[in-house]
């Protein structure tokens, strides 16, 4: 029968994110080493993932088989409608997980993993109650962002985060790889980006205006080989890696490597303090555009994602205003303000990415929004129109700015900083506050809802120097954001979430993940 005909309000299964519909019935299935994972060639990768996970998590060893027998049956079913949805059935005869796509099947397996992890265990046997689940996500963009420019964490931490994202059905890893305080990705055509730009002599500690320093150098970067390995690791977990290469601001590490990239042309060191640096790329110089094209070319060979994030936030316009070359360029091209120049430049990058069959994404300043107190209103008066193919990553400003972008035809990802920034303390964003965030702005007309692609949780790294501190900030709120992205609004229930979260915390403790405590 179809679960779509069953009324909402049936017993909820203990998994995160909470599914669309779950119905328990009489009976149970006892999973033990005697069971098999039954698969075909199309579902073999997911079968192998499940086998490995159960061995690592619970020391349960299941065999793989292509013959029908008692156990876990994995199958693809084109009759199912939802692209990322799945159907999971547990009876006293076995377990069936089916989906329209491999991604959906993988998500069904994550639900099963949690049911097994949280199930009634006796030695290497787990008793699972007879249950049927029909499930699919609310949003197609369910992201976590890691900033490694400020503090480099390394591949082991990235893989750990990807593993937990996978368990929670999150599907976008937004990787912030370049900024003022460090360039973290090898670009073979420009080796100084990592030889110089990946290392700083010291680091500010103690807060934004602090004069204190760590008195230790800091650095690190990923080789292209390491990038490929992590992208493959993510892909195996149905996670798309979206690289962020900042431009035109937050470019000091690159300018330290190649001073001619900057508007001032002056030699600088990689900054040891955090905040908004004064210089930006000299976007009116063809050499700078050529440099960025070369960088993006290498980035696009490493990341198969359709989307490339170009940042675009917090550009300080003083250097552009003081440059006679930049001012002459603006006059020649009838650009009335620095924000107009930024949109003009951003459209050039968008056109280049379009020519490579990619799509550009950037923080909402790329629209010319005045969202910072340090900006003068005349500097953000714009006539230029941003390419409508751009994805707007909304993070700051009044929500009416997001609504205006939607009305103009832009797709957005809603990552409002006051609701989604994981570097903020638990007093600012509690687990419940994170859980209650709705990416659809209040009062938004239904016809625009499909343009809200989803949401992201951002882990900015200025004041998060260690892996332990990062885990404290990310967990358990990551689970709340996973449910924000996946679970249908009418199905959300914080009390139920909090109950299941206790089980997930126990699992994290076993994995050595030191989650935060409010």
C-alpha positions as CSV (number, residue, x, y, z in Angstrom):
1,X,0.0,0.0,0.0
2,X,1.0,3.6,-0.3
3,X,2.0,5.5,2.8
4,X,0.7,8.6,1.2
5,X,-2.8,7.5,2.2
6,X,-1.9,7.1,5.8
7,X,-2.7,10.1,8.1
8,X,0.2,12.0,9.7
9,X,0.7,11.4,13.4
10,X,1.7,7.7,13.4
11,X,4.5,6.6,15.7
12,X,7.7,8.3,14.7
13,X,10.9,6.2,14.2
14,X,13.9,7.3,16.2
15,X,16.2,8.7,13.5
16,X,17.5,12.2,12.5
17,X,16.3,13.8,10.3
18,X,12.8,12.9,11.1
19,X,11.1,11.2,8.0
20,X,8.0,12.2,6.2
21,X,6.0,9.2,7.3
22,X,6.8,6.2,9.5
23,X,4.4,3.5,10.6
24,X,5.2,0.7,13.1
25,X,3.4,-2.6,13.1
26,X,3.5,-6.0,14.8
27,X,6.6,-8.1,14.4
28,X,10.3,-7.7,14.4
29,X,13.5,-8.6,12.6
30,X,16.6,-9.8,14.4
31,X,19.7,-8.7,12.5
32,X,22.8,-10.8,13.0
33,X,25.9,-12.0,11.3
34,X,23.8,-14.7,9.6
35,X,22.1,-12.1,7.5
36,X,23.3,-10.9,4.1
37,X,23.1,-7.6,2.1
38,X,21.4,-8.5,-1.2
39,X,22.3,-6.2,-4.1
40,X,22.8,-6.1,-7.8
41,X,25.5,-4.3,-9.8
42,X,23.7,-0.9,-9.6
43,X,23.4,-1.1,-5.8
44,X,26.8,-2.7,-5.0
45,X,28.5,0.5,-3.9
46,X,25.8,1.2,-1.3
47,X,25.9,-2.4,-0.2
48,X,29.6,-2.1,0.4
49,X,29.2,1.1,2.3
50,X,26.6,-0.4,4.6
51,X,28.7,-3.5,5.2
52,X,31.7,-1.5,6.1
53,X,29.7,0.9,8.4
54,X,28.1,-1.9,10.4
55,X,31.5,-3.5,10.9
56,X,33.0,-0.3,12.1
57,X,30.1,0.9,14.2
58,X,28.9,-2.4,15.8
59,X,31.3,-5.1,14.7
60,X,28.5,-6.8,12.8
61,X,29.8,-8.6,9.8
62,X,27.3,-9.2,7.0
63,X,28.0,-11.0,3.8
64,X,27.2,-9.6,0.3
65,X,25.0,-11.6,-2.0
66,X,23.2,-11.3,-5.3
67,X,20.8,-14.2,-4.4
68,X,17.6,-13.7,-2.6
69,X,17.9,-14.8,1.0
70,X,17.2,-13.4,4.5
71,X,18.7,-10.0,5.2
72,X,18.8,-6.5,3.8
73,X,17.6,-6.1,0.2
74,X,18.7,-3.0,-1.7
75,X,17.0,-2.1,-5.0
76,X,16.4,0.8,-7.4
77,X,12.7,1.3,-8.3
78,X,11.9,3.8,-11.1
79,X,8.3,3.8,-10.0
80,X,9.1,5.9,-7.0
81,X,8.7,9.6,-7.6
82,X,11.1,11.6,-5.4
83,X,14.7,12.0,-6.7
84,X,16.3,11.7,-3.3
85,X,13.5,9.8,-1.6
86,X,13.4,6.2,-0.4
87,X,11.1,3.5,0.9
88,X,12.3,1.3,3.9
89,X,10.3,-1.7,5.1
90,X,11.2,-3.9,8.0
91,X,9.2,-7.1,8.5
92,X,9.8,-10.3,10.3
93,X,11.1,-11.7,7.0
94,X,13.8,-9.1,6.4
95,X,14.6,-5.5,5.4
96,X,13.9,-3.8,2.1
97,X,15.4,-0.5,1.1
98,X,14.3,0.9,-2.3
99,X,14.7,4.2,-4.1
100,X,14.5,5.8,-7.5
101,X,18.2,6.9,-7.5
102,X,21.4,5.7,-5.9
103,X,21.4,8.9,-3.7
104,X,18.0,8.0,-2.4
105,X,19.0,4.5,-1.7
106,X,22.1,5.8,0.2
107,X,19.8,8.0,2.3
108,X,17.6,5.0,3.1
109,X,20.6,3.1,4.2
110,X,21.6,6.0,6.5
111,X,18.1,5.7,8.2
112,X,18.6,2.0,8.5
113,X,22.1,2.5,10.0
114,X,20.6,4.8,12.7
115,X,17.9,2.3,13.5
116,X,20.5,-0.4,13.9
117,X,22.8,1.9,15.9
118,X,19.9,2.9,18.2
119,X,18.2,-0.5,18.3
120,X,17.9,-3.1,21.0
121,X,21.2,-5.0,21.0
122,X,22.2,-8.3,22.4
123,X,25.8,-9.1,21.5
124,X,26.1,-8.9,17.8
125,X,22.4,-9.1,17.3
126,X,20.1,-6.1,16.9
127,X,16.3,-6.3,17.2
128,X,14.4,-4.0,14.8
129,X,10.7,-3.3,15.2
130,X,8.6,-3.8,12.1
131,X,8.4,-0.4,10.5
132,X,7.7,1.2,7.1
133,X,9.2,4.5,6.2
134,X,8.4,6.8,3.2
135,X,10.8,9.7,3.1
136,X,12.2,12.5,0.9
137,X,13.9,15.8,1.7
138,X,12.3,19.2,1.9
139,X,15.3,21.0,0.3
140,X,17.8,19.9,-2.3
141,X,20.6,21.9,-0.8
142,X,21.6,20.7,2.7
143,X,25.0,22.2,3.3
144,X,27.8,22.4,5.8
145,X,30.6,25.0,5.3
146,X,34.1,24.6,6.6
147,X,36.5,27.6,6.7
148,X,40.1,26.4,6.6
149,X,41.7,29.6,5.6
150,X,41.8,31.0,9.1
151,X,42.8,27.7,10.7
152,X,43.9,24.7,8.6
153,X,42.4,21.4,9.9
154,X,43.5,18.8,7.5
155,X,42.1,15.8,5.7
156,X,41.3,13.6,8.7
157,X,39.0,16.2,10.2
158,X,37.3,16.8,6.8
159,X,36.6,13.1,6.4
160,X,35.2,12.9,9.9
161,X,32.8,15.8,9.1
162,X,31.9,14.2,5.8
163,X,31.1,10.9,7.6
164,X,28.7,12.6,10.0
165,X,27.1,14.7,7.2
166,X,26.4,11.4,5.4
167,X,24.8,9.9,8.4
168,X,22.5,12.9,8.6
169,X,21.7,13.0,4.9
170,X,23.5,16.4,4.3
171,X,24.5,16.6,0.6
172,X,26.7,19.7,0.1
173,X,30.2,20.3,1.6
174,X,31.0,24.0,1.0
175,X,34.8,24.3,1.3
176,X,36.1,27.8,2.0
177,X,39.7,27.4,0.8
178,X,41.0,30.9,0.3
179,X,40.8,34.1,2.3
180,X,43.1,36.8,3.7
181,X,44.8,34.6,6.3
182,X,45.7,31.6,4.1
183,X,45.5,30.1,0.6
184,X,44.8,26.3,1.1
185,X,44.6,24.8,-2.4
186,X,47.6,24.0,-4.7
187,X,47.4,25.9,-8.0
188,X,50.2,24.5,-10.2
189,X,50.4,27.6,-12.5
190,X,51.0,29.9,-9.5
191,X,53.1,28.0,-6.9
192,X,53.6,31.0,-4.7
193,X,49.9,30.9,-3.7
194,X,50.8,28.0,-1.4
195,X,54.6,28.6,-1.0
196,X,53.8,32.1,0.4
197,X,50.1,32.4,0.8
198,X,49.5,29.3,2.8
199,X,51.6,30.4,5.8
200,X,51.5,33.2,8.2
201,X,54.1,34.2,10.9
202,X,51.7,34.6,13.8
203,X,47.9,34.6,14.7
204,X,45.7,37.0,16.5
205,X,44.1,35.5,19.6
206,X,41.6,36.8,22.2
207,X,39.0,38.4,20.0
208,X,38.5,40.9,17.1
209,X,40.3,43.9,18.7
210,X,42.9,42.0,20.6
211,X,46.5,42.9,20.5
212,X,47.5,39.4,21.7
213,X,49.2,37.0,19.4
214,X,49.8,33.2,19.5
215,X,53.6,33.7,18.9
216,X,53.4,30.7,16.6
217,X,53.4,30.4,12.8
218,X,50.5,28.7,11.2
219,X,49.9,27.2,7.8
220,X,49.1,24.3,5.6
221,X,47.4,23.5,2.3
222,X,45.9,20.7,0.2
223,X,47.8,19.3,-2.8
224,X,45.7,18.6,-5.9
225,X,46.1,14.9,-5.2
226,X,44.7,15.4,-1.7
227,X,41.8,17.5,-3.0
228,X,40.9,14.7,-5.5
229,X,41.0,12.1,-2.7
230,X,38.6,14.1,-0.5
231,X,36.3,14.9,-3.4
232,X,36.1,11.1,-4.2
233,X,35.5,10.4,-0.5
234,X,32.6,12.9,-0.5
235,X,31.2,11.6,-3.8
236,X,31.1,8.1,-2.4
237,X,28.8,9.5,0.3
238,X,26.6,11.4,-2.2
239,X,28.0,14.7,-1.0
240,X,28.9,17.4,-3.6
241,X,31.9,19.5,-2.7
242,X,31.5,23.2,-3.6
243,X,34.8,25.1,-3.5
244,X,34.9,28.8,-2.5
245,X,37.6,30.9,-4.0
246,X,37.2,34.4,-2.7
247,X,37.1,37.4,-5.0
248,X,37.5,40.3,-5.3
249,X,38.0,40.9,-1.6
250,X,39.5,38.7,1.2
251,X,42.4,38.2,-1.2
252,X,45.4,39.2,1.0
253,X,47.0,35.8,1.0
254,X,47.1,35.8,-2.8
255,X,48.3,39.4,-2.9
256,X,51.1,38.5,-0.5
257,X,52.2,35.8,-3.0
258,X,51.8,38.1,-6.1
259,X,51.7,41.8,-5.1
260,X,50.6,42.8,-8.7
261,X,47.2,41.3,-8.0
262,X,46.4,44.0,-5.5
263,X,45.0,47.4,-6.2
264,X,47.8,49.2,-4.3
265,X,50.5,47.1,-5.9
266,X,52.4,47.1,-2.6
267,X,54.1,44.1,-1.1
268,X,52.3,42.7,2.0
269,X,52.6,39.7,4.3
270,X,49.9,37.2,4.9
271,X,47.8,38.9,7.6
272,X,48.1,37.6,11.2
273,X,45.0,39.4,12.3
274,X,41.4,38.7,11.4
275,X,38.7,41.0,10.0
276,X,38.4,43.0,6.8
277,X,41.7,43.7,5.1
278,X,42.1,47.0,3.1
279,X,43.2,45.7,-0.3
280,X,41.3,43.7,-3.0
281,X,42.1,42.4,-6.4
282,X,42.7,45.1,-9.0
283,X,39.7,43.9,-11.1
284,X,40.3,46.5,-13.8
285,X,43.6,44.9,-14.7
286,X,43.4,42.2,-17.4
287,X,46.4,40.4,-15.8
288,X,44.3,39.9,-12.7
289,X,41.3,38.5,-14.7
290,X,43.7,36.2,-16.5
291,X,45.1,35.0,-13.2
292,X,41.6,34.3,-11.9
293,X,40.6,32.4,-15.0
294,X,43.7,30.3,-14.7
295,X,42.9,29.6,-11.0
296,X,39.3,28.7,-11.8
297,X,40.5,26.4,-14.6
298,X,42.5,24.3,-12.2
299,X,39.7,24.5,-9.6
300,X,37.2,23.2,-12.1
301,X,39.4,20.2,-13.0
302,X,39.5,19.3,-9.3
303,X,35.8,19.8,-8.5
304,X,33.1,18.2,-10.7
305,X,30.4,20.3,-9.0
306,X,28.2,22.3,-11.3
307,X,28.6,25.3,-8.9
308,X,31.6,27.4,-8.0
309,X,31.4,29.8,-5.0
310,X,33.3,33.0,-5.5
311,X,32.6,34.7,-2.1
312,X,32.2,38.4,-2.9
313,X,31.6,39.5,0.6
314,X,33.0,42.3,2.7
315,X,34.9,44.1,0.0
316,X,36.4,47.4,1.2
317,X,36.3,49.9,-1.5
318,X,38.9,52.4,-0.3
319,X,41.7,51.1,-2.5
320,X,39.5,51.2,-5.6
321,X,38.4,54.8,-4.8
322,X,42.0,55.9,-4.3
323,X,43.3,54.3,-7.5
324,X,43.5,56.6,-10.6
325,X,43.6,53.5,-12.9
326,X,40.4,52.1,-11.3
327,X,38.6,55.4,-11.4
328,X,39.5,55.9,-15.1
329,X,38.2,52.4,-15.8
330,X,34.9,53.2,-14.0
331,X,34.5,56.4,-15.9
332,X,35.2,54.7,-19.3
333,X,32.6,52.0,-18.5
334,X,30.0,54.3,-17.0
335,X,30.2,52.6,-13.6
336,X,28.9,55.0,-11.0
337,X,30.0,53.3,-7.8
338,X,32.4,50.8,-6.4
339,X,29.5,48.3,-6.0
340,X,28.7,48.8,-9.7
341,X,32.4,47.9,-10.4
342,X,32.1,44.8,-8.2
343,X,28.9,43.7,-10.1
344,X,30.6,44.4,-13.4
345,X,33.6,42.2,-12.4
346,X,31.4,39.5,-10.9
347,X,29.4,39.3,-14.2
348,X,32.7,38.8,-16.0
349,X,33.5,35.8,-13.7
350,X,29.9,34.5,-14.1
351,X,30.2,34.7,-17.9
352,X,33.5,32.8,-17.8
353,X,32.0,30.1,-15.6
354,X,29.0,29.9,-17.8
355,X,31.3,29.3,-20.8
356,X,32.6,26.3,-18.9
357,X,29.1,25.0,-18.1
358,X,29.4,26.0,-14.5
359,X,27.3,28.2,-12.3
360,X,28.4,31.0,-10.0
361,X,27.4,31.4,-6.4
362,X,28.3,34.2,-4.0
363,X,27.4,35.9,-0.8
364,X,24.6,38.4,-1.1
365,X,26.9,41.5,-1.4
366,X,27.4,40.4,-5.0
367,X,23.9,42.0,-5.7
368,X,25.3,45.4,-4.5
369,X,23.6,45.2,-1.1
370,X,24.7,47.7,1.5
371,X,24.8,45.5,4.6
372,X,27.8,46.9,6.4
373,X,28.0,49.9,8.6
374,X,31.5,50.8,7.3
375,X,30.1,51.2,3.7
376,X,28.9,54.6,2.5
377,X,25.5,54.7,0.9
378,X,26.9,56.4,-2.2
379,X,29.4,53.5,-2.7
380,X,26.6,51.0,-3.0
381,X,24.3,52.8,-5.4
382,X,24.1,50.5,-8.4
383,X,22.9,50.6,-11.9
384,X,24.5,47.3,-13.0
385,X,22.4,44.1,-12.9
386,X,23.9,40.9,-11.6
387,X,23.6,37.9,-14.0
388,X,20.3,36.2,-13.1
389,X,22.0,32.8,-13.3
390,X,23.9,33.6,-10.1
391,X,23.0,31.8,-6.9
392,X,22.7,34.3,-4.0
393,X,24.0,33.0,-0.7
394,X,22.1,35.1,1.7
395,X,23.9,35.7,5.0
396,X,23.4,39.3,6.2
397,X,20.9,42.1,6.0
398,X,17.2,42.3,6.3
399,X,15.1,39.4,5.0
400,X,13.4,41.8,2.6
401,X,16.7,41.7,0.6
402,X,16.3,38.0,0.2
403,X,12.7,38.5,-0.9
404,X,13.7,41.1,-3.4
405,X,16.3,38.8,-4.9
406,X,13.7,36.0,-5.3
407,X,11.3,38.4,-6.9
408,X,14.0,39.4,-9.4
409,X,14.4,35.7,-10.4
410,X,17.5,34.7,-8.4
411,X,17.8,31.3,-6.6
412,X,19.0,31.7,-3.1
413,X,20.5,29.6,-0.3
414,X,19.4,31.0,3.0
415,X,22.3,31.0,5.6
416,X,21.2,34.0,7.7
417,X,24.2,34.4,10.0
418,X,22.2,35.0,13.2
419,X,20.6,31.6,12.7
420,X,23.3,29.4,11.1
421,X,26.8,30.4,12.0
422,X,28.4,27.7,14.0
423,X,31.3,29.8,15.3
424,X,28.6,31.7,17.3
425,X,28.2,30.4,20.9
426,X,25.3,28.4,22.2
427,X,24.0,31.4,24.0
428,X,23.6,33.1,20.6
429,X,22.3,30.1,18.7
430,X,21.1,27.2,20.9
431,X,20.4,23.8,19.6
432,X,16.7,24.6,19.7
433,X,17.2,28.0,17.9
434,X,19.2,26.2,15.2
435,X,16.4,23.6,14.9
436,X,13.7,26.2,14.6
437,X,15.3,28.1,11.7
438,X,13.1,28.1,8.6
439,X,15.0,28.8,5.3
440,X,11.7,30.1,3.7
441,X,11.5,33.7,4.8
442,X,8.3,34.4,6.7
443,X,5.5,35.8,4.5
444,X,7.2,34.7,1.2
445,X,4.7,34.0,-1.5
446,X,4.4,30.3,-2.3
447,X,5.3,30.9,-5.9
448,X,8.9,31.8,-4.8
449,X,9.4,28.9,-2.5
450,X,11.1,26.7,-5.2
451,X,13.8,29.3,-5.6
452,X,14.9,28.8,-2.1
453,X,17.3,25.9,-2.8
454,X,17.9,25.2,0.9
455,X,20.3,26.2,3.7
456,X,23.8,25.9,5.0
457,X,25.5,25.9,8.4
458,X,28.8,27.8,8.4
459,X,31.8,26.9,10.5
460,X,34.0,30.1,10.3
461,X,37.4,29.4,11.8
462,X,38.9,32.7,13.1
463,X,38.6,31.8,16.8
464,X,38.4,28.0,16.4
465,X,42.0,27.0,16.3
466,X,41.7,23.3,17.3
467,X,39.8,20.3,16.1
468,X,38.4,19.8,19.6
469,X,37.0,23.3,19.7
470,X,35.5,22.8,16.2
471,X,33.8,19.6,17.2
472,X,32.3,21.4,20.3
473,X,30.9,24.1,18.0
474,X,29.6,21.9,15.2
475,X,28.1,19.0,17.2
476,X,25.3,18.6,18.1
477,X,23.9,21.6,16.1
478,X,24.9,19.9,12.9
479,X,22.0,17.5,13.5
480,X,19.6,20.3,14.0
481,X,20.6,21.9,10.7
482,X,20.3,18.5,9.0
483,X,16.7,18.3,10.1
484,X,16.1,21.9,9.0
485,X,17.2,20.9,5.5
486,X,15.5,17.5,5.2
487,X,12.3,17.3,7.4
488,X,9.0,18.7,6.2
489,X,7.9,21.7,8.3
490,X,4.7,20.1,9.5
491,X,6.7,17.0,10.7
492,X,9.2,18.9,12.8
493,X,9.0,18.3,16.5
494,X,11.9,19.5,18.8
495,X,11.0,17.2,21.7
496,X,11.2,14.2,19.4
497,X,14.4,15.5,17.9
498,X,15.9,16.1,21.4
499,X,15.0,12.5,22.4
500,X,16.7,11.0,19.4
501,X,19.7,13.4,19.7
502,X,20.5,11.7,23.1
503,X,21.1,8.5,21.2
504,X,23.2,10.3,18.6
505,X,25.3,11.9,21.3
506,X,26.1,8.5,22.7
507,X,27.2,7.4,19.3
508,X,29.4,10.5,18.9
509,X,30.9,9.8,22.3
510,X,31.9,6.3,21.1
511,X,33.5,7.9,18.0
512,X,35.5,10.3,20.1
513,X,33.5,13.4,19.0
514,X,33.4,15.9,21.8
515,X,30.1,17.6,21.2
516,X,29.1,20.9,22.8
517,X,27.0,21.0,25.9
518,X,24.6,24.0,26.5
